[in-house]
Amino acid sequence: MQSFIVEHLRGEVVDVYCGGPDVFHGRVNSCADNVLTLEENEKHTYIAADKIIAIWRA
């Protein structure tokens, strides 16, 4: 998952689904050490890559 995100989605604005009501939104800043970093309005969200069920361009 990590290499896919870095190669295909870096810099893109995405929505990330992690199950239940957990959907996150933001620009892919980085994905390293199994942690996806999203940025939106100068705030960062850190998501464990192994918890991602689905990710798509917003």
Secondary structure, 3 states (H helix, E strand, C coil): CHHHHHHHCCCCEEEEECCCCCEEEEEEEEEECCEEEEEECCEEEEEEHHHCCEEEEC
